[in-house]
């Protein structure tokens, strides 16, 4: 990142004249220098991952990281750094100990992780593995009275195939060009599902029925441990939750999510009629003293008499899954947003509008942190009853697609913002950020803002190995972060925040969405201001 030529940068500055809005070249130069040459983004990432560990919702790891972030933001000079409750979440959970290995036909350590919110084994356990074959609820009857204290697994598991596509990739110019040509998606009622989709849904519902019945039976039978086939390969497995985090959740059995190679190894032996013995010791803890969920909030106060009560917000989700340390999902996005605030504060920037950072919790369970915050401060998307503050926020920017560098911006259909953002990207063309697309992207916290008519944006990022290797996996660790890409991202975010805070007018808005009930009836939703 330090090898960019003066000529390339100067060319970018010259192109400003052709953009609708020209950023302040002197400020952009200062932001680039601080962000690319004096970056702290990897130091932030280290503290979020290696130093604090996994950050599952309401877990001790998340609380450690939140405390660290508040302290760090305060030390940089941000104001009002605090934890803000967004609502009730439920129980926290963490792995205290995990060990599992085959001891027959020979010793072999098993790559696995306890499923989130499942109990431990209450001490060491050792047994032959029982292979359960059940395609319907009725098939389970033959196992009753035979599974107490046993280690069990299901007779299912897709054979692994060698991939022909690389795990790691960046967007090609041709791909970005197609994204730039996209038109806003047309809104309209959903039609009936095709027949194939209905059949697939029916099949899925049947599988869920069998699994629910099996889960209840295994608890009743007091099974010792369940082994579950995990999606993935080459030692990588993608994790999930095995139980509810609700305070009144029904009990479940201890469960391990096992890497495909180890699961299939055991399965082949059992199908061949050979006994497999496993020993395991799993200890997990639940935390139910405080079921509230919290976001980390801090800000740089605005200074303009007319605009200081208006907001520019940036954020990313702070929580992660537990098999890794949540580096690309989403310590990367959180670290970039923290670094963007550090850059602006280091430059002693006095914004017209207040700049606020939010590090969301419980995104992984349903965007709970951002949705709770938006409902509290800006309005309810179910009724579209909005608060007066909904009009005071200019834009929200989010980062949550891994470690890849920023290549542009998803407009979420807000085409009026396109020319503005294109001008703001011009100084960063030499860093690979050029693309504006009218397309929507989903699955993360900008949607909470977009849902109540606030301009909410997610940046386009190079995919890297996010979807193939790190997202929700045991490989999501600090080593997967790409330093130069994170520096580039933080620099661009800092510039966008600066431009938004100083702009005379707010970022243009789309037409206010109707409340779901009103939209179905063809009426207009109420707005409270």
C-alpha positions in Angstrom: 0.0 0.0 0.0 3.0 2.3 0.3 4.1 1.9 -3.3 1.3 4.0 -5.0 2.9 6.5 -7.3 2.5 10.3 -7.0 1.5 10.3 -10.7 -1.4 8.0 -10.1 -2.7 9.9 -7.2 -2.3 13.3 -9.1 -4.2 11.8 -12.0 -7.0 10.9 -9.7 -7.1 14.5 -8.3 -7.3 15.9 -11.8 -10.4 13.8 -12.5 -12.3 15.5 -9.8 -13.4 18.2 -12.1 -15.5 15.7 -14.0 -17.4 14.4 -11.0 -20.6 15.9 -9.7 -19.0 16.6 -6.3 -15.3 17.2 -5.8 -13.9 16.2 -2.4 -11.4 18.4 -0.6 -8.1 17.2 -2.2 -6.0 18.4 0.7 -8.1 16.5 3.3 -8.2 13.4 1.2 -4.4 13.5 0.9 -4.1 13.7 4.7 -6.6 10.9 5.2 -4.6 8.7 2.7 -1.3 9.4 4.4 -2.6 8.6 7.9 -4.6 5.6 6.8 -2.0 4.0 4.5 1.2 4.9 6.3 0.3 5.1 10.0 -2.4 2.5 10.3 -3.5 0.8 13.5 -6.0 -1.5 11.8 -4.0 -4.7 12.4 -3.4 -3.8 16.0 -7.1 -3.3 16.5 -7.8 -6.6 14.7 -5.3 -8.4 17.0 -7.1 -7.2 20.1 -10.5 -8.2 18.8 -9.4 -11.7 17.8 -6.3 -13.2 19.4 -6.5 -11.1 22.6 -10.3 -11.4 23.3 -11.2 -14.7 21.5 -14.6 -15.7 20.0 -17.4 -13.1 20.4 -20.5 -15.2 20.4 -23.6 -13.2 21.5 -23.7 -12.4 25.2 -20.5 -14.5 25.8 -17.6 -13.5 28.0 -15.5 -13.0 24.9 -17.9 -10.5 23.4 -18.1 -8.6 26.7 -14.3 -8.5 26.9 -14.0 -7.1 23.4 -16.8 -4.5 24.1 -15.0 -3.3 27.2 -11.7 -3.1 25.3 -13.4 -1.2 22.4 -15.0 1.4 24.7 -11.6 2.0 26.4 -9.8 2.3 23.1 -12.3 4.7 21.6 -12.1 6.9 24.7 -8.3 6.9 24.6 -8.5 8.2 21.0 -10.6 11.1 22.2 -14.1 10.0 21.1 -16.9 11.1 23.3 -19.7 9.3 25.2 -18.3 5.8 24.6 -20.7 3.4 26.2 -22.7 0.2 26.1 -26.3 0.8 25.0 -28.9 -2.0 25.5 -31.0 -2.8 22.5 -33.3 -5.3 24.0 -33.5 -8.8 25.4 -31.3 -11.5 23.8 -31.0 -14.4 26.2 -28.3 -16.6 27.5 -24.6 -16.3 26.8 -22.5 -19.4 26.2 -18.9 -20.4 25.7 -16.7 -23.5 25.3 -14.6 -24.1 28.4 -13.0 -27.4 27.3 -13.2 -29.6 24.2 -11.5 -33.0 23.5 -12.5 -35.9 21.4 -10.7 -38.7 19.7 -11.2 -42.2 18.3 -9.5 -44.9 20.5 -10.7 -47.9 18.4 -9.6 -49.1 15.8 -6.8 -46.7 16.7 -6.2 -43.3 18.3 -7.0 -40.2 16.1 -7.8 -36.7 17.4 -11.1 -35.4 15.9 -11.4 -31.9 14.4 -14.7 -30.6 15.8 -16.4 -28.0 18.0 -19.4 -28.1 20.4 -22.5 -26.6 18.8 -23.4 -23.3 20.2 -25.7 -23.3 23.2 -25.4 -27.1 23.8 -24.4 -28.6 27.1 -21.2 -30.4 27.9 -20.7 -34.1 28.7 -20.5 -33.6 32.5 -17.1 -35.1 32.5 -15.2 -37.6 30.4 -17.2 -40.1 28.3 -16.1 -43.2 26.4 -18.3 -45.5 24.3 -18.7 -47.4 21.1 -20.4 -45.2 18.5 -24.0 -46.1 17.6 -25.0 -45.4 14.0 -28.7 -44.2 13.8 -30.6 -44.9 10.6 -33.9 -43.1 10.5 -35.9 -41.6 7.6 -39.1 -41.0 9.5 -40.3 -40.5 13.1 -41.5 -44.2 13.2 -37.9 -45.4 12.5 -36.8 -44.0 15.8 -38.8 -46.5 17.9 -36.2 -49.3 17.5 -33.5 -47.3 19.4 -35.6 -46.6 22.5 -33.9 -47.9 25.7 -30.6 -48.5 23.9 -28.8 -45.1 23.9 -28.3 -44.0 27.5 -24.7 -42.7 27.8 -23.8 -43.6 24.2 -22.1 -41.6 21.6 -24.3 -41.5 18.5 -24.2 -40.3 14.9 -26.6 -40.3 12.0 -26.1 -42.4 8.9 -25.7 -39.4 6.6 -22.9 -37.5 5.1 -22.2 -36.3 1.5 -18.9 -37.6 0.0 -16.2 -35.0 -0.4 -15.2 -33.9 -3.9 -12.1 -31.9 -4.9 -12.9 -28.4 -6.0 -11.8 -27.1 -9.3 -12.3 -23.4 -8.4 -9.8 -21.5 -6.3 -10.8 -20.6 -2.7 -9.3 -17.2 -2.9 -10.4 -14.6 -5.5 -10.8 -10.9 -6.3 -13.4 -9.4 -8.5 -12.4 -9.2 -12.2 -12.9 -5.9 -14.0 -15.6 -7.6 -16.1 -17.5 -8.6 -13.0 -17.4 -5.1 -11.6 -18.5 -3.7 -15.0 -21.6 -5.9 -14.9 -22.3 -4.7 -11.3 -22.1 -1.1 -12.5 -24.6 -1.8 -15.2 -27.3 -3.2 -12.9 -30.7 -1.5 -12.6 -32.6 -1.0 -9.4 -34.7 -4.1 -8.5 -38.3 -3.6 -9.2 -40.6 -4.0 -6.2 -43.6 -6.2 -6.5 -45.7 -8.9 -4.8 -44.2 -12.3 -4.6 -45.9 -14.9 -6.7 -46.4 -18.6 -5.8 -43.4 -20.7 -5.6 -42.6 -23.0 -8.5 -43.6 -26.6 -8.1 -40.0 -27.7 -7.6 -39.5 -25.1 -4.8 -42.7 -26.3 -3.1 -41.5 -29.9 -3.3 -38.1 -28.9 -1.8 -39.9 -27.0 1.0 -42.1 -30.0 1.8 -39.0 -32.2 1.9 -37.2 -29.7 4.2 -40.3 -29.6 6.6 -40.3 -33.4 6.7 -36.6 -33.5 7.6 -37.1 -30.9 10.3 -39.9 -33.0 11.8 -37.7 -36.1 11.9 -34.8 -34.0 13.5 -37.1 -32.5 16.1 -38.5 -35.9 17.1 -35.0 -37.4 17.1 -33.7 -34.5 19.3 -36.5 -35.0 21.8 -35.9 -38.8 21.9 -32.2 -38.4 22.4 -32.7 -36.1 25.4 -35.3 -38.6 26.8 -32.8 -41.4 26.3 -30.1 -39.4 28.0 -27.6 -39.9 25.1 -24.0 -39.1 26.0 -22.9 -37.2 22.9 -24.1 -36.5 19.4 -21.7 -36.3 16.4 -23.0 -34.1 13.6 -21.7 -33.8 10.0 -20.3 -30.3 9.5 -20.3 -28.6 6.1 -16.8 -28.0 4.7 -13.7 -29.8 3.8 -9.9 -29.8 3.9 -10.0 -29.5 7.7 -12.3 -26.5 7.5 -15.8 -26.8 9.0 -18.6 -24.3 9.2 -20.3 -24.0 12.5 -23.8 -23.2 13.8 -26.0 -23.2 16.9 -27.4 -26.5 18.2 -29.9 -25.1 20.6 -31.9 -22.0 21.5 -30.4 -19.2 23.5 -33.7 -18.3 25.1 -33.8 -18.1 28.8 -36.5 -20.8 28.9 -35.0 -23.0 26.1 -35.8 -26.7 26.2 -32.9 -29.0 27.2 -30.9 -30.6 24.4 -28.1 -33.2 24.2 -24.4 -32.5 24.1 -23.4 -32.2 20.4 -20.2 -31.9 18.4 -20.0 -30.5 14.9 -17.4 -32.7 13.3 -15.2 -31.9 10.3 -16.2 -33.8 7.2 -13.0 -35.9 6.9 -13.3 -37.2 10.4 -17.0 -37.7 10.3 -16.8 -39.7 7.0 -13.9 -41.7 8.4 -16.0 -42.9 11.3 -19.1 -43.4 9.1 -17.2 -45.6 6.6 -16.0 -47.8 9.5 -19.4 -48.2 11.0 -21.1 -48.9 7.6 -18.5 -51.7 7.1 -19.5 -53.2 10.4 -16.3 -52.3 12.3 -16.6 -51.0 15.8 -15.5 -47.4 16.6 -14.8 -46.3 20.1 -14.6 -42.6 21.0 -13.5 -40.8 24.1 -14.5 -37.2 24.7 -14.6 -34.5 27.4 -16.7 -31.4 26.6 -17.4 -28.6 29.1 -19.5 -25.6 28.2 -20.9 -22.7 30.3 -24.1 -20.7 30.1 -24.4 -17.1 31.2 -27.9 -15.9 32.2 -27.3 -13.2 34.8 -27.9 -10.4 32.2 -30.0 -11.4 29.2 -29.9 -7.9 27.7 -28.0 -7.4 24.4 -25.7 -4.4 24.0 -24.1 -2.3 21.3 -20.9 -0.2 21.7 -21.6 3.4 20.8 -19.1 6.4 20.6 -18.9 9.6 18.6 -17.1 12.7 17.4 -19.5 15.6 18.2 -20.5 17.9 15.5 -19.4 21.6 15.6 -21.7 23.4 13.2 -24.5 25.4 14.9 -27.1 24.3 12.4 -25.9 20.7 11.6 -24.3 19.4 14.8 -27.5 17.6 15.8 -27.5 15.7 12.6 -25.7 12.3 12.3 -23.4 10.4 10.1 -23.2 6.8 11.3 -20.8 3.9 10.5 -20.7 0.4 11.9 -20.2 -3.3 11.7 -21.2 -6.2 13.8 -19.0 -7.1 16.7 -20.3 -10.5 17.5 -19.0 -13.7 15.9 -19.3 -17.5 15.9 -17.2 -19.6 18.2 -15.1 -22.1 16.3 -12.6 -19.4 15.2 -12.0 -15.9 16.5 -14.3 -14.1 14.1 -11.6 -12.3 12.1 -13.1 -11.9 8.7 -16.7 -12.0 10.2 -16.6 -9.4 11.4 -13.5 -8.2 13.3 -12.4 -7.0 9.9 -15.4 -4.6 9.4 -15.3 -3.5 13.1 -11.6 -2.8 13.0 -11.9 -0.8 9.8 -14.7 1.3 11.3 -12.7 1.9 14.5 -9.7 2.8 12.4 -11.7 5.2 10.3 -12.7 7.0 13.5 -9.1 7.0 14.7 -7.9 8.5 11.5 -10.4 11.4 11.7 -9.7 12.0 15.3 -5.9 11.9 14.8 -6.3 14.6 12.1 -8.2 16.7 14.7 -11.1 16.9 12.3 -14.0 19.1 13.5 -17.0 17.7 11.7 -20.1 19.8 11.0 -22.4 16.8 11.7 -21.9 14.4 14.6 -20.1 11.2 13.6 -21.2 8.1 15.5 -19.8 4.6 15.4 -21.9 1.6 16.4 -20.4 -1.9 17.0 -23.5 -4.1 16.8 -24.1 -7.3 18.8 -26.2 -10.4 17.8 -26.1 -9.7 14.1 -25.5 -13.4 13.6 -28.9 -14.3 15.1 -30.9 -11.8 13.1 -29.5 -8.2 13.0 -30.8 -7.8 16.5 -28.4 -5.1 17.7 -28.9 -2.8 14.7 -32.6 -3.4 14.5 -33.1 -2.8 18.2 -31.1 0.5 17.9 -33.0 1.7 14.9 -36.4 0.9 16.5 -35.4 2.8 19.6 -33.9 5.9 17.9 -35.5 6.2 14.4 -38.7 4.2 14.0 -40.5 0.9 13.6 -40.3 -0.7 10.1 -43.4 -2.8 10.9 -45.6 0.3 11.3 -43.4 2.9 9.7 -44.1 5.2 12.7 -40.9 7.2 12.7 -39.3 9.4 15.3 -38.1 13.0 14.7 -34.5 11.8 14.7 -35.2 9.7 11.6 -34.8 13.0 9.6 -31.6 13.9 11.3 -29.4 11.1 10.1 -27.7 11.7 6.7 -26.4 8.2 6.1 -25.2 4.9 7.6 -22.2 3.0 6.2 -21.6 -0.7 7.0 -18.7 -3.1 6.4 -19.3 -6.9 6.8 -18.1 -8.9 3.8 -14.7 -10.1 5.0 -11.1 -8.8 4.7 -11.3 -7.8 1.0 -10.5 -4.3 -0.1 -13.4 -1.9 -1.0 -14.2 -1.9 -4.7 -17.2 0.4 -4.6 -20.6 0.9 -3.1 -24.0 -0.9 -3.2 -26.6 1.9 -3.6 -29.6 -0.2 -2.4 -31.6 1.3 -5.2 -30.7 4.9 -4.1 -29.6 6.0 -7.6 -29.6 9.7 -6.6 -26.6 9.0 -4.3 -24.7 7.4 -7.2 -23.1 10.5 -8.7 -22.1 11.8 -5.3 -20.4 8.5 -4.4 -18.7 8.3 -7.8 -17.1 11.6 -7.2 -16.0 10.6 -3.7 -14.4 7.4 -5.1 -12.4 9.2 -7.8 -9.4 9.9 -5.5 -9.2 6.1 -4.8 -9.3 4.8 -8.3 -5.6 3.9 -7.9 -6.5 1.7 -4.9 -9.1 -0.3 -7.0 -12.3 1.4 -5.7 -14.3 2.6 -8.7 -17.6 0.8 -8.9 -21.1 2.1 -8.1 -24.0 -0.3 -8.5 -27.7 0.3 -8.0 -28.0 -3.3 -6.8 -29.0 -4.3 -3.3 -27.0 -6.5 -1.0 -28.4 -8.1 2.1 -27.7 -10.1 5.2 -26.2 -7.4 7.4 -26.9 -4.3 9.4 -27.4 -1.6 6.8 -30.7 -3.2 6.2 -32.0 -2.1 9.6 -31.5 1.6 8.5 -32.8 1.1 4.9 -36.0 -0.4 6.3 -37.0 2.9 7.9 -36.0 5.1 5.0 -32.5 6.1 6.1 -29.8 5.9 3.4 -28.0 2.7 4.5 -25.1 1.4 2.4 -22.8 -1.6 2.3 -19.4 -1.4 0.5 -18.5 -3.8 -2.3 -15.5 -5.9 -1.2 -13.3 -8.4 -2.9 -14.6 -11.9 -1.9 -11.1 -13.3 -1.1 -11.8 -16.7 0.6 -14.7 -15.4 2.7 -17.4 -17.7 1.4 -15.2 -20.6 0.7 -13.0 -20.9 3.8 -13.6 -18.4 6.6 -17.2 -17.3 7.0 -18.5 -19.0 10.2 -15.7 -21.5 10.2 -12.9 -22.7 12.4 -10.5 -21.0 10.0 -11.8 -17.5 10.7 -8.7 -16.3 12.4 -6.3 -13.3 12.4 -4.0 -15.0 9.9 -6.8 -14.7 7.2 -6.8 -10.9 7.4 -5.1 -9.0 4.5 -3.4 -5.9 6.0 -3.2 -3.8 2.9 -6.8 -4.4 2.1 -8.0 -3.3 5.5 -5.8 -0.2 5.4 -7.4 0.7 2.0 -10.9 0.1 3.4 -10.4 2.2 6.5 -9.0 5.1 4.4 -11.9 5.1 2.0 -14.5 4.9 4.9 -12.8 7.8 6.7 -13.0 9.9 3.5 -16.7 9.0 2.9 -17.5 9.9 6.5 -15.7 13.2 6.2 -17.5 14.1 3.0 -20.9 13.2 4.4 -20.3 15.2 7.6 -19.3 18.3 5.7 -21.8 18.2 2.8 -24.3 21.1 2.8 -27.2 18.7 2.3 -27.9 15.3 3.5 -27.5 12.2 1.3 -30.5 11.9 -1.0 -33.2 9.5 0.2 -35.3 7.0 -1.6 -39.1 7.0 -1.4 -40.1 6.1 2.2 -41.1 2.4 2.3 -44.6 1.5 3.3 -45.3 -0.6 6.4 -45.8 -4.3 5.4 -49.5 -4.3 6.4 -50.2 -1.0 4.6 -48.3 -2.2 1.5 -50.4 -5.3 1.4 -53.6 -3.2 1.6 -52.4 -0.6 -0.9 -52.5 2.2 1.7 -49.9 4.7 2.9 -48.2 4.1 6.3 -48.3 6.6 9.1 -45.2 8.7 9.8 -44.7 10.4 13.1 -42.3 13.4 13.1 
